[in-house]
């Protein structure tokens, strides 16, 4: 399909360069490529170079669209953030439909009000727990956690799912801090019991208690992996990249959040068969876990070392292969690219489970990708920040 853009020498035609909007669309299309689609790999390099070269001669709004696309393509972005941005782009287009624009604004504002009410309720729950006094060392990040979960499911019908997953991610963040700073096994068990009790109560109302068994199992796996990392830190042990990734893919929290826990509040769509599938570590979960773990480590590894945390993938790769930091990061980014391709492949029809379920796995990967991409940009300007989950 894309061969028509090439000449007899197998190179992209110079004639398409002048079609800036077309080049932008081709650039966005390359982000959906899978392994083996070499022509789209070539198209990514070609469109990136050409769009960057064209920027000085462009006017708003196409210039702003291109800058955004080069930093954050649509496919790797968050739906509601992109919706707001594209409303602004659309409004600046002289040919826009006023009715469509008004409906888009109305939809965005109504849903935002719903999300604001939800955040108020969740914040009250958090304040009632009084962690600020009981655990003053823990990070207070409820709004941040809710923002994460809005990226996973923003739709109105997933209110229960948002509530459960936000609470789980907030409590898991505290568990992470306990292991990093004050952790004892007894304290960790107490927090795990609190999480299980919360989910038990919600699921009992719906008669779907079998969901809880999957969520509990994934939490236990996470706790064991936290303990393994704690042993490495106290022993001063630097594992191989293979050893590290086996544990770090779990402690990133992604598998627990994006698999069983994110399915818990999705009603009848999340059948027992769906839980069985996602609990068996399918390729989409593996790919998303690698993507998020490596983005975390690449962006935050320097700050983590100052914080006194366990080594990251960057340090493990450097020691094992005798490379520089820059060389290690280049190699790890190649794995991030491969992971995106595997994610895309798993979302092609026909899918093994309903797409609304696959979308949760994909969306959480998008959330983390967006946050770490922006965190990297902020770090360059403002200095390092504390890592996320």
C-alpha positions as CSV (number, residue, x, y, z in Angstrom):
1,X,0.0,0.0,0.0
2,X,2.9,2.4,0.8
3,X,5.0,1.4,-2.2
4,X,3.2,4.0,-4.3
5,X,5.1,6.7,-2.4
6,X,8.4,5.2,-3.6
7,X,10.3,5.7,-6.9
8,X,12.0,3.0,-9.1
9,X,15.1,3.1,-6.9
10,X,13.1,2.2,-3.8
11,X,13.4,5.7,-2.3
12,X,10.5,7.9,-1.1
13,X,9.5,10.3,-3.9
14,X,10.6,14.0,-3.4
15,X,7.2,15.0,-4.8
16,X,5.4,14.0,-1.7
17,X,7.5,16.3,0.5
18,X,5.5,19.3,-0.4
19,X,2.3,17.7,0.9
20,X,2.9,18.6,4.6
21,X,-0.5,17.4,5.8
22,X,0.0,14.1,4.0
23,X,3.5,13.7,5.4
24,X,2.1,14.3,8.9
25,X,-0.6,11.6,8.3
26,X,2.1,9.2,7.0
27,X,4.2,9.9,10.1
28,X,1.2,9.1,12.4
29,X,0.6,5.9,10.4
30,X,4.1,4.7,11.1
31,X,3.4,4.5,14.8
32,X,1.0,1.5,14.2
33,X,3.7,-0.6,12.5
34,X,4.5,-4.2,13.6
35,X,7.6,-6.3,13.3
36,X,8.6,-6.9,9.7
37,X,7.0,-3.8,8.2
38,X,10.3,-2.3,7.0
39,X,8.7,0.2,4.7
40,X,7.0,1.9,7.7
41,X,10.4,1.9,9.6
42,X,11.8,3.8,6.6
43,X,8.8,6.1,6.4
44,X,9.2,7.0,10.1
45,X,12.8,8.2,9.5
46,X,11.8,9.9,6.2
47,X,8.8,11.8,7.6
48,X,10.6,12.8,10.8
49,X,13.5,14.4,8.9
50,X,11.2,16.1,6.3
51,X,8.8,17.4,8.9
52,X,11.6,18.8,11.1
53,X,13.0,20.5,8.0
54,X,9.7,22.0,7.1
55,X,8.9,23.5,10.5
56,X,10.7,26.9,10.1
57,X,8.5,27.7,7.0
58,X,5.2,26.7,8.4
59,X,2.5,28.7,10.1
60,X,0.0,27.9,12.9
61,X,-1.8,25.6,13.4
62,X,-0.1,23.0,11.2
63,X,3.2,23.9,12.8
64,X,1.9,23.2,16.3
65,X,0.4,19.9,15.1
66,X,3.7,18.7,13.7
67,X,5.7,19.7,16.8
68,X,3.2,17.8,18.9
69,X,3.2,14.8,16.6
70,X,7.0,14.5,16.6
71,X,7.1,14.5,20.4
72,X,3.8,12.7,21.1
73,X,2.1,10.8,18.2
74,X,-1.7,10.2,18.5
75,X,-1.3,6.5,18.8
76,X,1.0,6.8,21.8
77,X,-1.0,9.6,23.5
78,X,-3.9,9.8,25.9
79,X,-7.4,10.1,24.4
80,X,-8.8,12.9,26.5
81,X,-5.7,15.0,26.4
82,X,-5.5,14.7,22.7
83,X,-9.2,15.5,22.3
84,X,-8.7,18.8,24.0
85,X,-5.6,19.6,21.9
86,X,-7.3,18.6,18.7
87,X,-10.3,20.7,19.5
88,X,-8.0,23.7,19.5
89,X,-6.4,22.6,16.3
90,X,-9.8,22.1,14.7
91,X,-11.1,25.4,15.9
92,X,-8.2,27.2,14.0
93,X,-9.1,25.5,10.8
94,X,-11.2,27.9,8.6
95,X,-13.2,24.9,7.2
96,X,-14.3,23.5,10.5
97,X,-17.9,22.5,11.3
98,X,-19.3,24.6,14.0
99,X,-21.8,22.0,15.1
100,X,-19.1,19.3,15.4
101,X,-16.9,21.7,17.3
102,X,-19.7,22.5,19.7
103,X,-20.6,18.9,20.3
104,X,-16.9,18.1,20.9
105,X,-16.6,20.9,23.5
106,X,-19.8,19.8,25.2
107,X,-18.7,16.2,25.4
108,X,-15.3,17.2,26.9
109,X,-16.8,19.6,29.5
110,X,-19.5,17.2,30.7
111,X,-17.1,14.3,31.1
112,X,-14.6,16.5,32.8
113,X,-17.2,17.5,35.4
114,X,-17.9,13.8,36.0
115,X,-14.2,13.1,36.6
116,X,-13.9,16.1,38.9
117,X,-16.8,14.7,41.1
118,X,-15.1,11.3,41.2
119,X,-11.8,12.8,42.2
120,X,-13.5,14.6,45.1
121,X,-15.0,11.3,46.4
122,X,-11.7,9.5,46.1
123,X,-9.8,12.3,47.8
124,X,-12.2,12.2,50.8
125,X,-11.5,8.4,51.1
126,X,-7.8,9.1,51.0
127,X,-7.9,11.9,53.6
128,X,-10.0,9.6,55.9
129,X,-7.1,7.1,55.9
130,X,-4.9,9.9,57.3
131,X,-1.7,8.6,55.8
132,X,-0.1,12.1,56.0
133,X,0.1,11.5,59.8
134,X,0.4,7.7,60.0
135,X,3.0,7.4,57.2
136,X,4.6,10.8,56.8
137,X,7.4,9.4,54.6
138,X,4.9,8.2,51.9
139,X,4.3,10.2,48.8
140,X,0.9,12.0,48.7
141,X,-0.1,11.5,45.1
142,X,-3.8,10.8,44.9
143,X,-4.5,13.3,42.1
144,X,-1.6,11.9,40.1
145,X,-2.9,8.3,40.6
146,X,-6.3,9.3,39.4
147,X,-4.9,11.0,36.4
148,X,-3.1,7.7,35.5
149,X,-6.3,5.8,35.7
150,X,-8.2,8.3,33.6
151,X,-5.8,7.4,30.9
152,X,-6.7,3.7,31.3
153,X,-10.5,4.2,31.2
154,X,-12.1,7.7,30.9
155,X,-15.5,6.5,29.7
156,X,-18.4,7.3,32.1
157,X,-19.5,3.6,32.5
158,X,-16.2,2.6,34.1
159,X,-16.7,4.7,37.3
160,X,-16.3,1.6,39.5
161,X,-13.2,0.4,37.6
162,X,-11.6,3.9,38.0
163,X,-12.4,3.9,41.7
164,X,-10.9,0.5,42.4
165,X,-7.8,0.9,40.3
166,X,-7.0,4.4,41.7
167,X,-7.2,3.1,45.2
168,X,-5.0,0.1,44.4
169,X,-2.4,2.2,42.7
170,X,-2.3,4.7,45.5
171,X,-1.9,2.0,48.1
172,X,0.7,0.2,46.0
173,X,2.7,3.4,45.8
174,X,2.8,3.4,49.6
175,X,3.9,-0.3,49.6
176,X,6.7,0.7,47.2
177,X,7.8,3.5,49.5
178,X,7.8,1.2,52.5
179,X,10.1,-1.3,50.7
180,X,12.3,1.5,49.5
181,X,12.6,3.4,52.8
182,X,10.9,1.7,55.9
183,X,9.7,-1.7,54.7
184,X,9.1,-4.6,56.9
185,X,7.2,-7.7,55.9
186,X,4.6,-7.3,58.6
187,X,3.8,-3.8,57.5
188,X,3.5,-4.9,53.9
189,X,1.1,-7.7,54.8
190,X,-1.2,-5.1,56.5
191,X,-1.3,-3.0,53.4
192,X,-2.0,-6.0,51.2
193,X,-4.9,-7.0,53.5
194,X,-6.3,-3.5,53.2
195,X,-6.2,-3.6,49.4
196,X,-7.8,-7.1,49.3
197,X,-10.6,-6.0,51.7
198,X,-11.4,-3.0,49.6
199,X,-11.8,-5.0,46.4
200,X,-13.6,-7.8,48.3
201,X,-16.3,-5.4,49.4
202,X,-16.8,-3.8,46.0
203,X,-17.0,-7.2,44.2
204,X,-19.3,-8.8,46.7
205,X,-21.9,-6.2,45.8
206,X,-21.8,-7.5,42.2
207,X,-21.6,-11.2,43.0
208,X,-18.3,-11.4,41.1
209,X,-16.0,-12.6,43.9
210,X,-14.0,-14.8,41.6
211,X,-12.4,-11.7,40.2
212,X,-10.8,-11.1,43.6
213,X,-8.8,-14.3,43.5
214,X,-7.0,-13.1,40.4
215,X,-6.3,-9.7,41.9
216,X,-5.0,-11.2,45.1
217,X,-2.7,-13.5,43.3
218,X,-1.2,-10.7,41.2
219,X,-0.7,-8.6,44.4
220,X,1.2,-11.5,46.1
221,X,3.5,-11.8,43.1
222,X,4.2,-8.1,43.3
223,X,5.0,-8.3,47.0
224,X,7.5,-11.2,46.4
225,X,9.2,-9.2,43.7
226,X,9.5,-6.1,46.0
227,X,11.2,-8.4,48.5
228,X,13.6,-9.7,45.9
229,X,14.6,-6.2,44.9
230,X,15.1,-5.3,48.6
231,X,17.5,-8.2,49.0
232,X,19.5,-7.0,46.0
233,X,19.8,-3.5,47.5
234,X,20.9,-4.6,51.0
235,X,23.4,-7.1,49.6
236,X,24.8,-4.6,47.0
237,X,24.1,-7.1,44.2
238,X,24.0,-6.0,40.6
239,X,22.0,-8.7,38.7
240,X,22.4,-9.4,35.0
241,X,19.9,-7.6,32.7
242,X,18.0,-10.9,32.3
243,X,17.8,-11.5,36.1
244,X,16.8,-7.8,36.6
245,X,14.1,-7.8,34.0
246,X,12.5,-10.9,35.4
247,X,11.9,-9.2,38.7
248,X,11.6,-5.6,37.6
249,X,8.8,-6.3,35.1
250,X,6.8,-7.2,38.1
251,X,7.9,-4.4,40.5
252,X,7.0,-1.8,37.9
253,X,3.5,-2.6,39.0
254,X,2.3,-2.8,35.4
255,X,1.4,-6.5,35.3
256,X,-0.7,-6.2,38.5
257,X,-2.5,-3.0,37.4
258,X,-2.9,-3.6,33.7
259,X,-4.0,-7.2,33.9
260,X,-6.2,-8.6,36.6
261,X,-6.8,-5.4,38.6
262,X,-7.8,-3.3,35.7
263,X,-10.3,-6.0,34.6
264,X,-11.9,-6.2,38.1
265,X,-14.3,-3.3,37.7
266,X,-15.3,-3.8,34.1
267,X,-18.5,-5.8,34.7
268,X,-19.7,-8.7,32.7
269,X,-17.3,-8.0,29.9
270,X,-14.4,-9.3,32.0
271,X,-15.3,-13.0,32.1
272,X,-13.5,-15.8,33.8
273,X,-12.0,-16.8,30.5
274,X,-10.7,-13.2,30.1
275,X,-9.0,-13.4,33.5
276,X,-7.5,-16.7,32.7
277,X,-6.1,-15.3,29.5
278,X,-4.6,-12.1,31.0
279,X,-3.2,-14.0,34.0
280,X,-1.1,-16.2,31.6
281,X,1.1,-13.3,30.6
282,X,0.1,-12.9,27.0
283,X,2.4,-11.1,24.5
284,X,0.5,-7.8,24.8
285,X,1.1,-7.8,28.6
286,X,4.8,-8.8,28.1
287,X,5.4,-6.0,25.6
288,X,3.6,-3.3,27.6
289,X,5.5,-4.4,30.7
290,X,8.9,-4.1,28.9
291,X,8.0,-0.8,27.4
292,X,6.9,0.8,30.7
293,X,9.8,-0.7,32.8
294,X,12.5,0.5,30.4
295,X,10.9,4.0,30.0
296,X,10.9,4.3,33.8
297,X,14.6,3.2,34.1
298,X,15.9,5.3,31.2
299,X,14.3,8.5,32.5
300,X,14.8,8.0,36.2
301,X,17.8,5.9,36.8
302,X,20.2,8.7,37.8
303,X,17.8,10.1,40.4
304,X,17.1,6.6,41.7
305,X,20.8,6.0,42.4
306,X,20.9,9.3,44.4
307,X,17.7,8.1,46.2
308,X,19.5,4.9,47.2
309,X,17.3,2.6,45.2
310,X,18.1,-0.8,43.6
311,X,20.0,-0.6,40.3
312,X,18.1,0.0,37.0
313,X,18.2,-1.7,33.6
314,X,20.8,0.9,32.6
315,X,23.3,-0.1,35.3
316,X,22.7,-3.8,34.8
317,X,23.2,-3.6,31.0
318,X,26.3,-1.4,31.4
319,X,28.0,-3.8,33.8
320,X,27.1,-6.9,32.0
321,X,28.1,-5.7,28.5
322,X,30.8,-3.2,29.3
323,X,29.1,-0.3,27.6
324,X,28.8,3.4,28.2
325,X,25.5,4.8,29.6
326,X,24.6,6.3,26.3
327,X,25.2,3.0,24.5
328,X,23.1,1.1,27.1
329,X,20.2,3.6,26.6
330,X,20.3,3.2,22.8
331,X,20.0,-0.6,23.1
332,X,17.2,-0.3,25.7
333,X,15.3,2.1,23.5
334,X,15.5,-0.5,20.7
335,X,13.6,-2.9,23.0
336,X,11.0,-0.1,23.6
337,X,10.5,0.2,19.9
338,X,10.1,-3.6,19.5
339,X,7.6,-3.6,22.4
340,X,5.4,-1.0,20.6
341,X,5.3,-3.2,17.5
342,X,4.2,-6.2,19.5
343,X,1.5,-4.1,21.2
344,X,0.2,-3.1,17.8
345,X,0.3,-6.7,16.5
346,X,-1.8,-7.9,19.5
347,X,-4.5,-5.3,18.8
348,X,-5.0,-6.4,15.2
349,X,-8.3,-8.2,14.4
350,X,-9.2,-10.9,15.2
351,X,-8.2,-10.4,18.8
352,X,-8.1,-13.2,21.4
353,X,-10.3,-11.2,23.8
354,X,-12.7,-8.2,23.3
355,X,-10.9,-5.0,22.2
356,X,-12.3,-3.0,25.2
357,X,-10.3,-5.3,27.5
358,X,-7.1,-5.1,25.3
359,X,-7.6,-1.3,25.3
360,X,-6.9,-1.2,29.1
361,X,-3.6,-2.9,28.6
362,X,-2.7,-0.6,25.8
363,X,-4.0,2.5,27.5
364,X,-1.9,2.0,30.7
365,X,1.2,1.6,28.5
366,X,0.2,4.9,26.9
367,X,-0.2,6.6,30.2
368,X,3.2,5.6,31.4
369,X,4.8,6.4,28.0
370,X,3.3,9.9,28.0
371,X,4.3,10.6,31.6
372,X,7.9,9.5,31.2
373,X,8.2,11.3,27.9
374,X,7.1,14.5,29.5
375,X,9.1,13.8,32.6
376,X,12.2,13.4,30.5
377,X,11.5,16.8,28.9
378,X,10.9,18.3,32.4
379,X,14.1,16.8,33.8
380,X,16.2,18.4,31.1
381,X,14.7,21.8,32.1
382,X,14.0,21.5,35.8
383,X,16.1,18.7,37.1
384,X,15.0,15.1,38.2
385,X,11.8,14.3,40.0
386,X,10.7,11.3,42.1
387,X,9.8,8.2,40.1
388,X,6.3,7.0,39.6
389,X,5.1,3.5,40.5
